[in-house]
Amino acid sequence: MEKKLYYLPGYYDIAFSYDVSGEIRFFTHCFQTHADLAVRRILEPACGSGRMMIPLAQQGYQVVGYDISEEMVAYTREKIEHAGLSQCAEVMLGDMRTWKFKETFDGALNLLNTIGYLITDADILDHFRAMAYSLRRGGIYLVELACASEQLRPGETAADPWTAERDGVRIHATWFTERYEPAHKLKYNVCKIHVEDGSTGKEIIFIEPHVLRLWYFEDLLRLSAAGGFTLEAIYTQSFEPLPLDTPITGDLGNLYYILKRT
C-alpha cells in the first residue's frame, strides 16, 4: 500500500508544526476556568506527532496520547524520550472510535477537526462514550472543529498555501474542500503536499483525498449530550468566548468547544 503523509511522521511533523505556545496558555486557562477539578492528567486521542503532548508535559501535566498509526506512535515515543519526558508523557496505539481507559483523566484535547474523521453518528457516539468513560466527572473535553457554512461553496474554503522547513526539508502544502454531500453529512477535502528533502535528495508529491464529517452544530450538541457531555463554552480561534446562543456556522471558522463530563 502506498504510504501517505500521515504514515511518514517525520514529514508530517514538519508540515504541521508551528508555535503552539498561545494554544498551551489557552488550554491552561480552559482547564482552570471550566473544569470542576484540578486538571493534572490529560488525554489526547489521535495525538499525531505529539506537537501538543510535549509542550503540555513541559508545563507539568501528565499526558497520555494515542494514535491509529504505528509509525506515528513510534515517532512520537522517540520524540518524548529525546525530550526527557518519559516520566510524564506516554503514547500508545489506539483507535479513537473505541479506545478507553480504566484510569481516569481530568481533561482531554481533540484538535484541528480530527474528530471529523469519525463520519457516522454511531462512530461519533462511540467516541464520546469512550471519552466520557475515560474522564472524571467534571473534567473537560476541548474539541476544535468547524461546522458547515450556511451556503456550501466547494473550493472557497481553501486555506492559504503554507511552507514549512526544518533540517534541510522543505514542505509546501495546500488544503481545500473539493465538494460536499449535505444529504450524507460528508465533505471531500484534498491535501496537496510537495516535499523537497535536501538531506536525501528526494522529492515527493502527495495528492491525498480526505473524507470528513460535515458537522452541524445541532449534531455536535446531540451526540455529545448522548455521549455524556454538556456544552460549557465556545471560543474563537483568537481565544475569545462566544455566547452559547450564538448561531454557529462555518462562517465563524474553526471553533473550540469546551465539553464537560456530566
N, C-alpha and C positions, 0 to 999 in steps of 0.2 A: 504494500500500500504506500502511496506517495506520502511523504512526511509534509505536513502543513506547518505553518509558523508556530502554532501553539505547542507542537511537539519538537520544536527546535528552541529550547528555552533560552539559550544564550542570546539569540537574535531577538526573541520576544522581549526579553528583559531590557534590551537596549531600546527597542521600538516604543515600549510603553512605560518607560521610567521617566520621571520628572520630579521636581522638587515637591515633596508631599508635606512639608513642614506646616503649611497652613491647614491642611486637612487634619493632621495629627492634633493640632491645637483645637480645631473644631470638634473632633471626636471626643477629646477630653472634656470640652465644655458640655457636650451632649450627655456624656456619662455622668457628669457631676450635676447637671440640671434636671435630667429626665428619669434617671434610674431611681428606684426606691431603695437602693442598697449601694454600698461601696463597690465600684467596679474594679476588680483586680484581675479576673480571668476572662479572656476574650477569645471567641471562636470566629474563625474566618473560613466559611465554605468557599470552594473554588478560589483558593488563595493565590494561584498563579505562581509567579516567581518571587513571592514574598516581599513585594515592594511596600506593603503596609505592615507585615508581620515584624520585620526587623526594626523599623523606627519605633513601633509600639513597644517592643521588647526593650529597646534602649531607653524608653521612658519609664520602665519599671513594671510594665504589665506582664503577666503570664499569658502567652499567646499560643494557641493551637490552630493550625490550618490544615485543610485537606484539599485534595485536588484529584481529578479523574485521570490526569496524565502521569504515567510513571516517570517519564522524562522530566516533567516539571517538578515533581516531588523530589527526585534525586538532585536536581539542580538547586532547588531551594534549600534542601537539607545541607548541601555543601556550603551555600552562602551563609546559613546560620552558624555552621561550625567555624567557618573562616572569620566570622564576626565575633566569635567567642560568646555566643548567646545560647548555647545548647541547654543551659540550665533553666532558661526562661522562655524558650521558643521551640516548638515541635511541629513537624509537618508529616503528614501521612497520606496514603492513598484512600480516596473515598468519593462517592457519588452523592451530590447534594440532593438528589431526589429522595434518598432513603437513609443517609448516614446520620446516626445519632449517638449520643454518648451517655453512659451511665453517670459520669461525672457531670456536674452542673457548672455552667458558666454564668457570668454576671452581665456580659454584653456580647454582641456579635455584629459583624460587618458583612455586607454584600454590595460590592461597588460596580460602577461602570455598566449597569444594566446586565450584569452577569446572570441575574435571576431570569432574564429574558430567554435564556436557552432552555428553560422549562416551558414547554409550549402548551401542554394541555392543562385543563383545570385539575385533573386528577394528580398529575405530577407536581403542580404548584401546591396543592393542598397537602400532599405527602411531605413536601419540603417544609412547609410551615409547621406541620405537626412534629416533624423531626427536630426542627429548631426549637419549638416550644418544649419538647422533651429535654433538650439539652441546656435550656436556660432556666435559671432560678426565677421564681415568681417575683415580678417587679423589675426584672432585668430588661434591657432594651436591645432591639434588633434594628440596626441602621441599614436601610436599603436605598440604594441610589438607582433611579431609573427615570425614563421619560415616557409619559403617556402619549396616546395618539393625538395629533393635531385635529382641530375642528374640520379642516379640509386637508385630505391626504393628497400630497403632491409629490410623487416619486421624483427623485433627483434633486429636490430643493432642500433636502435635509443633509446634503453633503457637508462633511466637516472640511475645514481648510486643510490642504495637504500639509504634512509636517515632516521634518527631517530630524533624526536623532543620530548621534555619533559618539562612539566610545571605543577605546583600544584599537583604533585603526579600522573599525567597522562603521560604515555609514548606511543608514536605512532611511529610505523615502517611503512615506505611507499616505494612503488616502482611504477614507471610509465613507460610503454613501448608501442610501436606500434606493434600490432598483425598482421595486414595486411592492404593492400592498394587496392583501386578501382580507378585507374587512370582515367578510362573512365567516372566515375561519380564524380571525384574530391573529393573522400572521403578517410579518413583514420580511422582505427578502433584501438583505444587505450584501454589499460586495466590499471586500477589503483588498486593496492593491498594495503590495509590498515589493520594493526593489532594494535588494541587499547588495552592497559593494563591500566585500570583505578584503581589506588591504592586507590582513595578516596571512591569508591563504591564497589571495589572488582570485578567489571565487566571486562570481556574480550570479545572483539568484533572483528570479522574479516569481512572486506568488500572486495569483488572482483567485481569491477564495470566496465562495458563496457562504453566507451565514443566514440561516432561517431562525428568526426570533419571534417571541410572543409580541403581538401588537397590544400593548397594555391600554386599558381604560381604567380610570380612577375607581369607578364603582366595582370593577373586578378585583382590584387591589384591596379595597375595603372588605368586600365579601369574602374573599379567600383567606385573607389574613385573620379576619374575625373567626371564621370557621376553624382555622388552624390554631387558635389560642392567643391572639394578639388584639390589642386595641391601638388605634392611631393616636399617638401622643403629640406629635408636632410635625411640621413640614418646613424645610429650609431650602433656599435657593442655592445656586452654585457659588454665590458670593457670601453664603452662610447667614443670610438674612431670614428671619422667620416669616412665614406666611400664615394668615388666619386660616383655621381649619375649614371655614366655609368658603374659601376661595375657589372659584371654578377652575378645575385643574385640567389643562390640555397640554399637548406637546409644544404649544407656542411658548410655554414657560421654560422649555429646555429640560435638561436633567434636573431632578429634584431629589433631596434627601428626605426620606420618610422615616420617622422615629416610631417604631412599633414597640409597644410594651407588652411583655408576657403577663397574661392575666392569671 
